[in-house]
Amino acid sequence: MARIRDDLRALSGYHSPQVDVTVRLNTNEAPFAPPAEFVSTLAQRLAGVEWNRYPDRAAVSLRTGLAALHGVPVEQVMVANGSNEVLQSILLAFGGAGRRAVVFEPGYQMHAQIARNTATPVEIIERDSEMLIDIRSALASLSAGPPAVVFVTSPNNPTGRCEPRDTVRALVEHAGQHLIVVDEAYVQFAGADLLDLVSDGAPVIVTRTFSKTWGMAGLRLGYAIGATELMSALELVTLPYHVDAAKLIAGELALDFVAEMDARVAETVAERERLRGRLCDLGVDVGPSEANFLLIGTGSRPAVMVWEGLVEHGVLVRDCSGWPGLAGRLRVTVGSPSENDAFVTALEEVLR
Ligand SMILES: *Cc1c(COP(=O)(O)O)cnc(C)c1O
């Protein structure tokens, strides 16, 4: 039998258990579909695709739209199949053997997972007691060792907290030969972003996705914004025509609905605060969040039992209690008002 790479054999994949329940609050998807007019216009436009032809390899039109949205030159934008593919391209171009990926725990587990897939050694730095990046440990790590891809997630998943701007600015200022990646998958739910750290010559790439805010997890579209020379490096490792014709059209069309999507984001943020309030009233330990999810503590109850109890009540959340630094924690996505109420009712019964 063919033998898998030795370094992959020991690893287990990243999976969020998919259980068949009515209320799914485990993967931070949006509770809303995109606007109906988006869906109907998309159907019309897809009817006009020349399916026998390869799509625009450079995705110029979609990239131009994204560049306009963010007020950056088109050369500073790269698109891919979800931001996870962007992250993979970054590691293919800037990681690999003899280099390293620096991740802060607790954090998004895919960063380390994709690093391992690309044979990039992973260096883990623990967060401070506030669950933020400890800048002294981070700078100490950057001052020694091989070239690093440093993953900053802001807001962080699963803690929901934004990294202070000064922390990220300090990382960029001390980056030298290293690359700072700022994963902003949830940034539209937060007060501020870090996009202004990007400029030609700056060793920073910001990544974004249509999966969360845009309610288009099914589309698999993500993008990167960074210095022109960094984007050219990513181009070297992307497969030809990797973004298909349908996705190019859907992504570009979505940009006509920014106002509608902003309104949905505002609703989710309001709903997040309402849910937080209800959990606080129940006496549940719930931290602040600038994303579309909340991290809760299960107190004296084992988190796994609370998770199972919720599943029995038809509610699926993410059990983070096995992740480093997150004992006793569950992550719940902010859903629709009725989904959130179902979650609170179920939690109340499970904790009773
Ligand atoms: C959900 C998520 C992503 C999104 O990945 P896609 O491939 O765009 O769906 C990226 N980063 C973080 C931190 C996430 O939580």
The ligand as an ORCA input file, in Angstrom:
! r2SCAN-3c Opt
* xyz 0 1
  C     -13.992     30.472      9.767
  C     -12.596     30.981      9.766
  C     -11.910     31.137      8.584
  C     -12.678     30.875      7.321
  O     -12.277     30.066      6.443
  P     -12.953     29.945      4.998
  O     -12.021     28.986      4.384
  O     -12.908     31.308      4.382
  O     -14.340     29.463      5.191
  C     -10.652     31.673      8.579
  N     -10.077     32.031      9.743
  C     -10.707     31.911     10.919
  C     -10.057     32.375     12.162
  C     -11.977     31.362     10.970
  O     -12.591     31.192     12.141
*
